Amino acid sequence: MVRQFLPLNGLRAFEASARHLSFTRAAIELCVTQAAVSQQVKSLEKRLGVSLFQRLPRGLKITAEGEALLPTVTNSFDQMAISLDRIEAGQMRELLFVGVVGTFAVGWLLPRLAEFQQLHPFIDVRVSTNNNRVDMAAEGLDFAIRFGQGSWHGTDAIRLFDAPLSPLCTPKLAAKITSPNDLLEATLLRSYRADEWTTWFRAAGVAPAAQVNAGIVFDTSLGMIEAALQGLGVALVPPSMFSRQLSSGALTQPFPTSISLGSYWLTRLQSRSPTSAMQAFSDWITSKIPPPTSSR
């Protein structure tokens, strides 16, 4: 079949020409002549029996057949580049795909990730963020770090640490709040978990009104904290994930009361056999977690 013997140079010439819509600019990128690129594409078209471009007086226009072929060719070259990048100085590089709830990624993982890279220079970490909803199998993830109770079907979970929630707001807004009761009159920013503020009020010894003065609802604490920074209300978030904003004085924690509704967990599919890169990451991240303190 024709597809078994498609010329690599022709495919590369097609891909570059499709991106630039120009044989001339593709030739500059590939360090060959414009005539060579044109001939390679023409040869590919002959092998396929279709036209991939319409030749215009000024540039190219990709045909429907070219548009159908382009994503496959682009993805193939991207995968080849990834595979080649994994080999460096004769040593195989390993890829590690980690999905992370955005708050944990920004507030904890990214400030420490350079240390892991220094310890394991031949492991390339690919981080994708989410709002705590993730399909590990569909997304091809080795690990997912998420917030909850640790029970996700078909997964093994290692508890990292709790992330108690407490009100955070700007110092200007905090100056108007002298007691937890004052929050009943404030604009309260919240997540899709509607019972968080009610639970916090009970912990603070306040009988919440039938309906708290809710503001915008967010699907991530990162968006909520940005709204708090803009003075739009009081956010109920884990202070440990926003230490930079607290240290800089951009935000303040008006009351010490906090509530724990879950923990961060390192999870992997039970059907996914751990690789050496996965084991290295698991060992590293668990070593960074302080042991729980015992109360007497």
C-alpha positions, 0 to 999 in steps of 0.5 A, a space after each residue: 500500500 502507498 501509505 507504507 512507503 510515504 517519503 519522510 522528506 516529503 511529509 516534512 516538506 508538506 508539514 512545514 509548507 502547511 504551517 507557513 502556507 509558503 514553499 519559500 518560508 518552508 525552505 528557509 526553515 528546512 535549510 533547503 531550496 524552494 525548488 526542493 520543497 516544491 518537488 518533495 511536496 509534488 512527489 508526495 501528492 503523486 504518491 497519494 494521488 491527491 492535491 494537498 495545496 492549491 498553488 496561488 500567485 502569492 502563497 498556498 492554500 491547503 486543500 481539504 485532503 491536506 487539512 485531513 492529513 495535517 493533524 496526523 503528520 504534525 502529531 507524528 513529528 511531535 511524537 518523534 521529537 519527544 522520543 528523540 528528546 528522551 535520549 541525551 548523552 547516551 542516557 534514556 530520558 523518562 517522561 512523567 505525566 502528572 495532573 495536579 489540581 491547580 491550587 496545589 500546583 501553584 501553591 506547593 508543587 511548582 516552588 519545589 519542582 526544581 529540586 526534583 529536577 536537580 535530583 533526577 535530571 533525566 526525568 522530564 515532568 509534564 504537568 497539567 492542571 485541573 479543577 479536581 476533575 480528571 480522567 487519568 486513563 483518558 489523559 494518559 497520566 502517571 499520577 494525579 494529585 487531587 483533593 478529597 477523601 482518598 476514595 477514587 474508583 480503581 486508584 491507589 492513593 497516598 495521603 499527602 496532607 490536609 489543607 484546612 480552609 480559613 477566610 482570607 481577604 485584603 487588609 482593607 476589607 479585614 479592617 472592617 471585620 472585627 469578629 466572625 459575626 461580621 462575615 455574615 454581612 460580607 460578600 463571601 466567595 465560595 467554591 461549588 461545595 456550597 456547605 463550606 461557609 456554613 461549616 466554617 461558621 459553626 466551627 467559629 461559634 456563629 449561627 449562620 443565617 439561613 442563606 449566607 451572603 454568597 458572592 461569585 462561585 468558583 471552580 478553583 481556589 486560584 480564581 477565588 483568591 484572585 477575586 479576593 485580591 481584587 477586593 471582591 469578597 472574602 475567600 474560604 481557601 487553604 492558607 497554606 497554599 497562598 503563603 506568598 500572598 500572606 507573606 507579602 501582605 496582599 492578603 490577611 487571615 482575619 481569624 484563626 478558625 479553620 475547617 478540614 474537609 479533605 486532604 491532598 492525595 497522590 493517586 495512580 491507576 491500579 492498572 498502571 504499573 509503576 515505572 522508575 520515574 513514577 517511583 522516584 517522584 512518589 519517593 520524593 514527594 512523600 519525603 517532602 511531607 512532614 509527618 503528622 503531629 501527635 497530640 497528647 
